[in-house]
């Protein structure tokens, strides 16, 4: 199975909203714990180590790219 990076949701805004709403009222630590638990639950659902590794690499690249862009904007 290859990593799918296009939306698989009929209503992607509703999916985004559900994740955001799940964090409402949580402390930063609780929010981080929720994210970690959600990642593990979804990783288990995927059940494919190659896809998981690809997703991790993509997420890290995106995070680093965003961080670099933010640093460039501050200069």
PDB file of N, CA, C and O in Angstrom, chain B, residues numbered from 101:
ATOM      1  N   UNK B 101       0.856  -1.175   0.000  1.00  0.00           N
ATOM      2  CA  UNK B 101       0.000   0.000   0.000  1.00  0.00           C
ATOM      3  C   UNK B 101       0.899   1.234   0.000  1.00  0.00           C
ATOM      4  O   UNK B 101       1.836   1.316   0.795  1.00  0.00           O
ATOM      5  N   UNK B 102       0.630   2.175  -0.866  1.00  0.00           N
ATOM      6  CA  UNK B 102       1.387   3.424  -0.920  1.00  0.00           C
ATOM      7  C   UNK B 102       0.704   4.474  -0.048  1.00  0.00           C
ATOM      8  O   UNK B 102      -0.505   4.425   0.177  1.00  0.00           O
ATOM      9  N   UNK B 103       1.498   5.421   0.434  1.00  0.00           N
ATOM     10  CA  UNK B 103       0.958   6.501   1.244  1.00  0.00           C
ATOM     11  C   UNK B 103       0.081   7.394   0.379  1.00  0.00           C
ATOM     12  O   UNK B 103       0.520   7.880  -0.663  1.00  0.00           O
ATOM     13  N   UNK B 104      -1.139   7.606   0.803  1.00  0.00           N
ATOM     14  CA  UNK B 104      -2.063   8.494   0.105  1.00  0.00           C
ATOM     15  C   UNK B 104      -1.947   9.880   0.720  1.00  0.00           C
ATOM     16  O   UNK B 104      -2.147  10.051   1.923  1.00  0.00           O
ATOM     17  N   UNK B 105      -1.619  10.882  -0.117  1.00  0.00           N
ATOM     18  CA  UNK B 105      -1.499  12.247   0.399  1.00  0.00           C
ATOM     19  C   UNK B 105      -2.623  13.148  -0.085  1.00  0.00           C
ATOM     20  O   UNK B 105      -2.669  14.325   0.271  1.00  0.00           O
ATOM     21  N   UNK B 106      -3.516  12.618  -0.881  1.00  0.00           N
ATOM     22  CA  UNK B 106      -4.687  13.401  -1.273  1.00  0.00           C
ATOM     23  C   UNK B 106      -5.816  13.078  -0.292  1.00  0.00           C
ATOM     24  O   UNK B 106      -5.812  12.027   0.350  1.00  0.00           O
ATOM     25  N   UNK B 107      -6.774  13.985  -0.186  1.00  0.00           N
ATOM     26  CA  UNK B 107      -7.850  13.798   0.782  1.00  0.00           C
ATOM     27  C   UNK B 107      -8.702  12.584   0.429  1.00  0.00           C
ATOM     28  O   UNK B 107      -9.103  12.401  -0.720  1.00  0.00           O
ATOM     29  N   UNK B 108      -8.966  11.769   1.427  1.00  0.00           N
ATOM     30  CA  UNK B 108      -9.857  10.617   1.268  1.00  0.00           C
ATOM     31  C   UNK B 108     -11.201  10.863   1.941  1.00  0.00           C
ATOM     32  O   UNK B 108     -12.040   9.965   2.017  1.00  0.00           O
ATOM     33  N   UNK B 109     -11.401  12.091   2.430  1.00  0.00           N
ATOM     34  CA  UNK B 109     -12.636  12.433   3.125  1.00  0.00           C
ATOM     35  C   UNK B 109     -13.623  13.083   2.153  1.00  0.00           C
ATOM     36  O   UNK B 109     -13.244  13.917   1.330  1.00  0.00           O
ATOM     37  N   UNK B 110     -14.879  12.693   2.261  1.00  0.00           N
ATOM     38  CA  UNK B 110     -15.916  13.350   1.463  1.00  0.00           C
ATOM     39  C   UNK B 110     -16.038  14.812   1.879  1.00  0.00           C
ATOM     40  O   UNK B 110     -16.306  15.684   1.053  1.00  0.00           O
ATOM     41  N   UNK B 111     -15.838  15.065   3.172  1.00  0.00           N
ATOM     42  CA  UNK B 111     -15.903  16.430   3.710  1.00  0.00           C
ATOM     43  C   UNK B 111     -14.634  16.691   4.523  1.00  0.00           C
ATOM     44  O   UNK B 111     -14.652  16.567   5.747  1.00  0.00           O
ATOM     45  N   UNK B 112     -13.526  17.054   3.853  1.00  0.00           N
ATOM     46  CA  UNK B 112     -12.261  17.232   4.570  1.00  0.00           C
ATOM     47  C   UNK B 112     -12.318  18.320   5.647  1.00  0.00           C
ATOM     48  O   UNK B 112     -11.636  18.208   6.665  1.00  0.00           O
ATOM     49  N   UNK B 113     -13.115  19.364   5.438  1.00  0.00           N
ATOM     50  CA  UNK B 113     -13.240  20.406   6.463  1.00  0.00           C
ATOM     51  C   UNK B 113     -13.849  19.849   7.743  1.00  0.00           C
ATOM     52  O   UNK B 113     -13.475  20.257   8.842  1.00  0.00           O
ATOM     53  N   UNK B 114     -14.783  18.920   7.600  1.00  0.00           N
ATOM     54  CA  UNK B 114     -15.395  18.299   8.779  1.00  0.00           C
ATOM     55  C   UNK B 114     -14.378  17.442   9.525  1.00  0.00           C
ATOM     56  O   UNK B 114     -14.389  17.397  10.755  1.00  0.00           O
ATOM     57  N   UNK B 115     -13.506  16.765   8.795  1.00  0.00           N
ATOM     58  CA  UNK B 115     -12.463  15.951   9.427  1.00  0.00           C
ATOM     59  C   UNK B 115     -11.492  16.846  10.193  1.00  0.00           C
ATOM     60  O   UNK B 115     -11.123  16.545  11.328  1.00  0.00           O
ATOM     61  N   UNK B 116     -11.085  17.943   9.568  1.00  0.00           N
ATOM     62  CA  UNK B 116     -10.190  18.895  10.232  1.00  0.00           C
ATOM     63  C   UNK B 116     -10.846  19.455  11.483  1.00  0.00           C
ATOM     64  O   UNK B 116     -10.221  19.544  12.539  1.00  0.00           O
ATOM     65  N   UNK B 117     -12.112  19.830  11.354  1.00  0.00           N
ATOM     66  CA  UNK B 117     -12.856  20.384  12.478  1.00  0.00           C
ATOM     67  C   UNK B 117     -12.951  19.374  13.632  1.00  0.00           C
ATOM     68  O   UNK B 117     -12.853  19.758  14.797  1.00  0.00           O
ATOM     69  N   UNK B 118     -13.137  18.111  13.320  1.00  0.00           N
ATOM     70  CA  UNK B 118     -13.234  17.082  14.361  1.00  0.00           C
ATOM     71  C   UNK B 118     -11.931  16.985  15.162  1.00  0.00           C
ATOM     72  O   UNK B 118     -11.951  16.837  16.384  1.00  0.00           O
ATOM     73  N   UNK B 119     -10.812  17.069  14.462  1.00  0.00           N
ATOM     74  CA  UNK B 119      -9.519  17.009  15.150  1.00  0.00           C
ATOM     75  C   UNK B 119      -9.326  18.250  16.016  1.00  0.00           C
ATOM     76  O   UNK B 119      -8.896  18.148  17.165  1.00  0.00           O
ATOM     77  N   UNK B 120      -9.642  19.412  15.470  1.00  0.00           N
ATOM     78  CA  UNK B 120      -9.502  20.656  16.230  1.00  0.00           C
ATOM     79  C   UNK B 120     -10.405  20.627  17.460  1.00  0.00           C
ATOM     80  O   UNK B 120      -9.975  20.982  18.557  1.00  0.00           O
ATOM     81  N   UNK B 121     -11.641  20.210  17.281  1.00  0.00           N
ATOM     82  CA  UNK B 121     -12.598  20.179  18.393  1.00  0.00           C
ATOM     83  C   UNK B 121     -12.179  19.199  19.484  1.00  0.00           C
ATOM     84  O   UNK B 121     -12.462  19.419  20.662  1.00  0.00           O
ATOM     85  N   UNK B 122     -11.504  18.119  19.093  1.00  0.00           N
ATOM     86  CA  UNK B 122     -11.049  17.143  20.080  1.00  0.00           C
ATOM     87  C   UNK B 122     -10.054  17.767  21.065  1.00  0.00           C
ATOM     88  O   UNK B 122      -9.902  17.283  22.187  1.00  0.00           O
ATOM     89  N   UNK B 123      -9.378  18.839  20.643  1.00  0.00           N
ATOM     90  CA  UNK B 123      -8.387  19.503  21.491  1.00  0.00           C
ATOM     91  C   UNK B 123      -8.983  20.611  22.362  1.00  0.00           C
ATOM     92  O   UNK B 123      -8.326  21.124  23.268  1.00  0.00           O
ATOM     93  N   UNK B 124     -10.215  20.966  22.081  1.00  0.00           N
ATOM     94  CA  UNK B 124     -10.840  22.075  22.813  1.00  0.00           C
ATOM     95  C   UNK B 124     -10.898  21.758  24.314  1.00  0.00           C
ATOM     96  O   UNK B 124     -11.350  20.690  24.727  1.00  0.00           O
ATOM     97  N   UNK B 125     -10.429  22.712  25.105  1.00  0.00           N
ATOM     98  CA  UNK B 125     -10.492  22.580  26.556  1.00  0.00           C
ATOM     99  C   UNK B 125      -9.346  21.787  27.166  1.00  0.00           C
ATOM    100  O   UNK B 125      -9.290  21.623  28.385  1.00  0.00           O
ATOM    101  N   UNK B 126      -8.433  21.295  26.338  1.00  0.00           N
ATOM    102  CA  UNK B 126      -7.305  20.532  26.856  1.00  0.00           C
ATOM    103  C   UNK B 126      -6.116  21.450  27.110  1.00  0.00           C
ATOM    104  O   UNK B 126      -5.943  22.466  26.437  1.00  0.00           O
ATOM    105  N   UNK B 127      -5.303  21.075  28.089  1.00  0.00           N
ATOM    106  CA  UNK B 127      -4.053  21.794  28.312  1.00  0.00           C
ATOM    107  C   UNK B 127      -3.096  21.437  27.176  1.00  0.00           C
ATOM    108  O   UNK B 127      -3.369  20.528  26.392  1.00  0.00           O
ATOM    109  N   UNK B 128      -1.985  22.147  27.090  1.00  0.00           N
ATOM    110  CA  UNK B 128      -0.991  21.825  26.063  1.00  0.00           C
ATOM    111  C   UNK B 128      -0.487  20.397  26.219  1.00  0.00           C
ATOM    112  O   UNK B 128      -0.307  19.687  25.231  1.00  0.00           O
ATOM    113  N   UNK B 129      -0.260  19.977  27.463  1.00  0.00           N
ATOM    114  CA  UNK B 129       0.226  18.613  27.711  1.00  0.00           C
ATOM    115  C   UNK B 129      -0.831  17.580  27.314  1.00  0.00           C
ATOM    116  O   UNK B 129      -0.507  16.564  26.698  1.00  0.00           O
ATOM    117  N   UNK B 130      -2.084  17.838  27.662  1.00  0.00           N
ATOM    118  CA  UNK B 130      -3.163  16.920  27.287  1.00  0.00           C
ATOM    119  C   UNK B 130      -3.332  16.869  25.774  1.00  0.00           C
ATOM    120  O   UNK B 130      -3.587  15.805  25.208  1.00  0.00           O
ATOM    121  N   UNK B 131      -3.191  18.015  25.122  1.00  0.00           N
ATOM    122  CA  UNK B 131      -3.305  18.079  23.674  1.00  0.00           C
ATOM    123  C   UNK B 131      -2.198  17.261  23.007  1.00  0.00           C
ATOM    124  O   UNK B 131      -2.448  16.538  22.043  1.00  0.00           O
ATOM    125  N   UNK B 132      -0.977  17.379  23.524  1.00  0.00           N
ATOM    126  CA  UNK B 132       0.133  16.593  22.999  1.00  0.00           C
ATOM    127  C   UNK B 132      -0.109  15.098  23.220  1.00  0.00           C
ATOM    128  O   UNK B 132       0.192  14.284  22.347  1.00  0.00           O
ATOM    129  N   UNK B 133      -0.650  14.739  24.383  1.00  0.00           N
ATOM    130  CA  UNK B 133      -0.968  13.330  24.668  1.00  0.00           C
ATOM    131  C   UNK B 133      -2.042  12.811  23.719  1.00  0.00           C
ATOM    132  O   UNK B 133      -1.957  11.683  23.234  1.00  0.00           O
ATOM    133  N   UNK B 134      -3.055  13.640  23.457  1.00  0.00           N
ATOM    134  CA  UNK B 134      -4.110  13.252  22.515  1.00  0.00           C
ATOM    135  C   UNK B 134      -3.518  13.006  21.133  1.00  0.00           C
ATOM    136  O   UNK B 134      -3.831  12.005  20.490  1.00  0.00           O
ATOM    137  N   UNK B 135      -2.658  13.923  20.675  1.00  0.00           N
ATOM    138  CA  UNK B 135      -2.021  13.752  19.365  1.00  0.00           C
ATOM    139  C   UNK B 135      -1.234  12.449  19.302  1.00  0.00           C
ATOM    140  O   UNK B 135      -1.325  11.713  18.320  1.00  0.00           O
ATOM    141  N   UNK B 136      -0.462  12.164  20.349  1.00  0.00           N
ATOM    142  CA  UNK B 136       0.338  10.940  20.372  1.00  0.00           C
ATOM    143  C   UNK B 136      -0.553   9.699  20.349  1.00  0.00           C
ATOM    144  O   UNK B 136      -0.274   8.740  19.630  1.00  0.00           O
ATOM    145  N   UNK B 137      -1.623   9.725  21.138  1.00  0.00           N
ATOM    146  CA  UNK B 137      -2.537   8.580  21.169  1.00  0.00           C
ATOM    147  C   UNK B 137      -3.223   8.396  19.820  1.00  0.00           C
ATOM    148  O   UNK B 137      -3.381   7.273  19.342  1.00  0.00           O
ATOM    149  N   UNK B 138      -3.627   9.505  19.214  1.00  0.00           N
ATOM    150  CA  UNK B 138      -4.292   9.445  17.913  1.00  0.00           C
ATOM    151  C   UNK B 138      -3.357   8.887  16.848  1.00  0.00           C
ATOM    152  O   UNK B 138      -3.763   8.066  16.026  1.00  0.00           O
ATOM    153  N   UNK B 139      -2.104   9.336  16.866  1.00  0.00           N
ATOM    154  CA  UNK B 139      -1.122   8.822  15.910  1.00  0.00           C
ATOM    155  C   UNK B 139      -0.954   7.313  16.069  1.00  0.00           C
ATOM    156  O   UNK B 139      -0.930   6.584  15.077  1.00  0.00           O
ATOM    157  N   UNK B 140      -0.839   6.846  17.294  1.00  0.00           N
ATOM    158  CA  UNK B 140      -0.655   5.408  17.522  1.00  0.00           C
ATOM    159  C   UNK B 140      -1.875   4.596  17.107  1.00  0.00           C
ATOM    160  O   UNK B 140      -1.733   3.518  16.531  1.00  0.00           O
ATOM    161  N   UNK B 141      -3.073   5.102  17.394  1.00  0.00           N
ATOM    162  CA  UNK B 141      -4.300   4.409  16.994  1.00  0.00           C
ATOM    163  C   UNK B 141      -4.380   4.319  15.466  1.00  0.00           C
ATOM    164  O   UNK B 141      -4.676   3.257  14.918  1.00  0.00           O
ATOM    165  N   UNK B 142      -4.116   5.435  14.785  1.00  0.00           N
ATOM    166  CA  UNK B 142      -4.197   5.445  13.320  1.00  0.00           C
ATOM    167  C   UNK B 142      -3.066   4.640  12.687  1.00  0.00           C
ATOM    168  O   UNK B 142      -3.274   3.983  11.667  1.00  0.00           O
ATOM    169  N   UNK B 143      -1.875   4.681  13.277  1.00  0.00           N
ATOM    170  CA  UNK B 143      -0.760   3.864  12.775  1.00  0.00           C
ATOM    171  C   UNK B 143      -1.116   2.386  12.863  1.00  0.00           C
ATOM    172  O   UNK B 143      -0.841   1.619  11.940  1.00  0.00           O
ATOM    173  N   UNK B 144      -1.724   1.992  13.967  1.00  0.00           N
ATOM    174  CA  UNK B 144      -2.149   0.602  14.112  1.00  0.00           C
ATOM    175  C   UNK B 144      -3.208   0.252  13.076  1.00  0.00           C
ATOM    176  O   UNK B 144      -3.192  -0.844  12.515  1.00  0.00           O
ATOM    177  N   UNK B 145      -4.121   1.172  12.823  1.00  0.00           N
ATOM    178  CA  UNK B 145      -5.172   0.936  11.827  1.00  0.00           C
ATOM    179  C   UNK B 145      -4.564   0.735  10.438  1.00  0.00           C
ATOM    180  O   UNK B 145      -5.006  -0.129   9.682  1.00  0.00           O
ATOM    181  N   UNK B 146      -3.549   1.534  10.108  1.00  0.00           N
ATOM    182  CA  UNK B 146      -2.876   1.389   8.814  1.00  0.00           C
ATOM    183  C   UNK B 146      -2.200   0.026   8.734  1.00  0.00           C
ATOM    184  O   UNK B 146      -2.347  -0.698   7.750  1.00  0.00           O
ATOM    185  N   UNK B 147      -1.457  -0.311   9.782  1.00  0.00           N
ATOM    186  CA  UNK B 147      -0.876  -1.646   9.880  1.00  0.00           C
ATOM    187  C   UNK B 147       0.216  -1.956   8.862  1.00  0.00           C
ATOM    188  O   UNK B 147       0.503  -3.127   8.611  1.00  0.00           O
ATOM    189  N   UNK B 148       0.823  -0.943   8.278  1.00  0.00           N
ATOM    190  CA  UNK B 148       1.856  -1.160   7.263  1.00  0.00           C
ATOM    191  C   UNK B 148       3.056  -0.305   7.639  1.00  0.00           C
ATOM    192  O   UNK B 148       2.993   0.922   7.573  1.00  0.00           O
ATOM    193  N   UNK B 149       4.154  -0.953   8.036  1.00  0.00           N
ATOM    194  CA  UNK B 149       5.331  -0.249   8.512  1.00  0.00           C
ATOM    195  C   UNK B 149       5.948   0.639   7.435  1.00  0.00           C
ATOM    196  O   UNK B 149       6.431   1.729   7.742  1.00  0.00           O
ATOM    197  N   UNK B 150       5.938   0.194   6.186  1.00  0.00           N
ATOM    198  CA  UNK B 150       6.481   1.017   5.109  1.00  0.00           C
ATOM    199  C   UNK B 150       5.689   2.317   4.947  1.00  0.00           C
ATOM    200  O   UNK B 150       6.274   3.386   4.775  1.00  0.00           O
ATOM    201  N   UNK B 151       4.369   2.222   5.002  1.00  0.00           N
ATOM    202  CA  UNK B 151       3.523   3.412   4.895  1.00  0.00           C
ATOM    203  C   UNK B 151       3.741   4.319   6.100  1.00  0.00           C
ATOM    204  O   UNK B 151       3.810   5.539   5.955  1.00  0.00           O
ATOM    205  N   UNK B 152       3.849   3.735   7.275  1.00  0.00           N
ATOM    206  CA  UNK B 152       4.091   4.523   8.477  1.00  0.00           C
ATOM    207  C   UNK B 152       5.418   5.275   8.370  1.00  0.00           C
ATOM    208  O   UNK B 152       5.484   6.464   8.682  1.00  0.00           O
ATOM    209  N   UNK B 153       6.470   4.589   7.931  1.00  0.00           N
ATOM    210  CA  UNK B 153       7.776   5.241   7.784  1.00  0.00           C
ATOM    211  C   UNK B 153       7.724   6.353   6.744  1.00  0.00           C
ATOM    212  O   UNK B 153       8.344   7.400   6.931  1.00  0.00           O
ATOM    213  N   UNK B 154       7.003   6.144   5.666  1.00  0.00           N
ATOM    214  CA  UNK B 154       6.850   7.176   4.640  1.00  0.00           C
ATOM    215  C   UNK B 154       6.092   8.384   5.200  1.00  0.00           C
ATOM    216  O   UNK B 154       6.449   9.530   4.930  1.00  0.00           O
ATOM    217  N   UNK B 155       5.055   8.115   5.975  1.00  0.00           N
ATOM    218  CA  UNK B 155       4.270   9.195   6.577  1.00  0.00           C
ATOM    219  C   UNK B 155       5.114   9.980   7.584  1.00  0.00           C
ATOM    220  O   UNK B 155       5.026  11.207   7.638  1.00  0.00           O
ATOM    221  N   UNK B 156       5.916   9.295   8.366  1.00  0.00           N
ATOM    222  CA  UNK B 156       6.796   9.964   9.336  1.00  0.00           C
ATOM    223  C   UNK B 156       7.780  10.870   8.602  1.00  0.00           C
ATOM    224  O   UNK B 156       7.976  12.023   8.989  1.00  0.00           O
ATOM    225  N   UNK B 157       8.391  10.354   7.554  1.00  0.00           N
ATOM    226  CA  UNK B 157       9.362  11.149   6.786  1.00  0.00           C
ATOM    227  C   UNK B 157       8.693  12.378   6.170  1.00  0.00           C
ATOM    228  O   UNK B 157       9.259  13.470   6.207  1.00  0.00           O
ATOM    229  N   UNK B 158       7.507  12.212   5.611  1.00  0.00           N
ATOM    230  CA  UNK B 158       6.785  13.336   5.009  1.00  0.00           C
ATOM    231  C   UNK B 158       6.432  14.384   6.059  1.00  0.00           C
ATOM    232  O   UNK B 158       6.607  15.580   5.829  1.00  0.00           O
ATOM    233  N   UNK B 159       5.938  13.938   7.204  1.00  0.00           N
ATOM    234  CA  UNK B 159       5.555  14.870   8.268  1.00  0.00           C
ATOM    235  C   UNK B 159       6.771  15.647   8.765  1.00  0.00           C
ATOM    236  O   UNK B 159       6.684  16.851   9.009  1.00  0.00           O
ATOM    237  N   UNK B 160       7.909  14.959   8.915  1.00  0.00           N
ATOM    238  CA  UNK B 160       9.126  15.642   9.366  1.00  0.00           C
ATOM    239  C   UNK B 160       9.592  16.666   8.334  1.00  0.00           C
ATOM    240  O   UNK B 160       9.984  17.777   8.691  1.00  0.00           O
ATOM    241  N   UNK B 161       9.549  16.292   7.054  1.00  0.00           N
ATOM    242  CA  UNK B 161       9.943  17.238   5.996  1.00  0.00           C
ATOM    243  C   UNK B 161       9.056  18.470   6.020  1.00  0.00           C
ATOM    244  O   UNK B 161       9.548  19.596   5.938  1.00  0.00           O
ATOM    245  N   UNK B 162       7.756  18.263   6.132  1.00  0.00           N
ATOM    246  CA  UNK B 162       6.820  19.388   6.147  1.00  0.00           C
ATOM    247  C   UNK B 162       7.051  20.274   7.369  1.00  0.00           C
ATOM    248  O   UNK B 162       6.998  21.500   7.266  1.00  0.00           O
ATOM    249  N   UNK B 163       7.303  19.668   8.510  1.00  0.00           N
ATOM    250  CA  UNK B 163       7.548  20.421   9.725  1.00  0.00           C
ATOM    251  C   UNK B 163       8.823  21.245   9.585  1.00  0.00           C
ATOM    252  O   UNK B 163       8.840  22.423   9.942  1.00  0.00           O
ATOM    253  N   UNK B 164       9.885  20.640   9.071  1.00  0.00           N
ATOM    254  CA  UNK B 164      11.152  21.347   8.896  1.00  0.00           C
ATOM    255  C   UNK B 164      11.032  22.453   7.848  1.00  0.00           C
ATOM    256  O   UNK B 164      11.581  23.541   8.028  1.00  0.00           O
ATOM    257  N   UNK B 165      10.321  22.181   6.761  1.00  0.00           N
ATOM    258  CA  UNK B 165      10.110  23.204   5.731  1.00  0.00           C
ATOM    259  C   UNK B 165       9.359  24.403   6.300  1.00  0.00           C
ATOM    260  O   UNK B 165       9.718  25.549   6.030  1.00  0.00           O
ATOM    261  N   UNK B 166       8.319  24.140   7.086  1.00  0.00           N
ATOM    262  CA  UNK B 166       7.537  25.221   7.684  1.00  0.00           C
ATOM    263  C   UNK B 166       8.393  26.023   8.656  1.00  0.00           C
ATOM    264  O   UNK B 166       8.294  27.248   8.713  1.00  0.00           O
ATOM    265  N   UNK B 167       9.224  25.339   9.410  1.00  0.00           N
ATOM    266  CA  UNK B 167      10.103  26.014  10.355  1.00  0.00           C
ATOM    267  C   UNK B 167      11.110  26.904   9.633  1.00  0.00           C
ATOM    268  O   UNK B 167      11.377  28.024  10.066  1.00  0.00           O
ATOM    269  N   UNK B 168      11.666  26.406   8.535  1.00  0.00           N
ATOM    270  CA  UNK B 168      12.617  27.189   7.748  1.00  0.00           C
ATOM    271  C   UNK B 168      11.942  28.405   7.133  1.00  0.00           C
ATOM    272  O   UNK B 168      12.519  29.492   7.113  1.00  0.00           O
ATOM    273  N   UNK B 169      10.721  28.230   6.630  1.00  0.00           N
ATOM    274  CA  UNK B 169       9.987  29.368   6.052  1.00  0.00           C
ATOM    275  C   UNK B 169       9.713  30.428   7.109  1.00  0.00           C
ATOM    276  O   UNK B 169       9.817  31.625   6.841  1.00  0.00           O
ATOM    277  N   UNK B 170       9.364  29.984   8.303  1.00  0.00           N
ATOM    278  CA  UNK B 170       9.074  30.930   9.384  1.00  0.00           C
ATOM    279  C   UNK B 170      10.339  31.687   9.762  1.00  0.00           C
ATOM    280  O   UNK B 170      10.282  32.893  10.007  1.00  0.00           O
ATOM    281  N   UNK B 171      11.469  31.011   9.814  1.00  0.00           N
ATOM    282  CA  UNK B 171      12.735  31.676  10.130  1.00  0.00           C
ATOM    283  C   UNK B 171      13.106  32.695   9.059  1.00  0.00           C
ATOM    284  O   UNK B 171      13.596  33.778   9.379  1.00  0.00           O
ATOM    285  N   UNK B 172      12.879  32.362   7.805  1.00  0.00           N
ATOM    286  CA  UNK B 172      13.195  33.282   6.708  1.00  0.00           C
ATOM    287  C   UNK B 172      12.307  34.529   6.765  1.00  0.00           C
ATOM    288  O   UNK B 172      12.760  35.631   6.454  1.00  0.00           O
ATOM    289  N   UNK B 173      11.064  34.356   7.154  1.00  0.00           N
ATOM    290  CA  UNK B 173      10.139  35.490   7.243  1.00  0.00           C
ATOM    291  C   UNK B 173      10.514  36.430   8.379  1.00  0.00           C
ATOM    292  O   UNK B 173      10.246  37.630   8.316  1.00  0.00           O
ATOM    293  N   UNK B 174      11.132  35.884   9.413  1.00  0.00           N
ATOM    294  CA  UNK B 174      11.513  36.695  10.570  1.00  0.00           C
ATOM    295  C   UNK B 174      12.792  37.483  10.303  1.00  0.00           C
ATOM    296  O   UNK B 174      13.107  38.404  11.056  1.00  0.00           O
ATOM    297  N   UNK B 175      13.517  37.153   9.275  1.00  0.00           N
ATOM    298  CA  UNK B 175      14.780  37.843   8.979  1.00  0.00           C
ATOM    299  C   UNK B 175      14.569  39.093   8.178  1.00  0.00           C
ATOM    300  O   UNK B 175      15.532  39.786   7.849  1.00  0.00           O
TER     301      UNK B 175
END
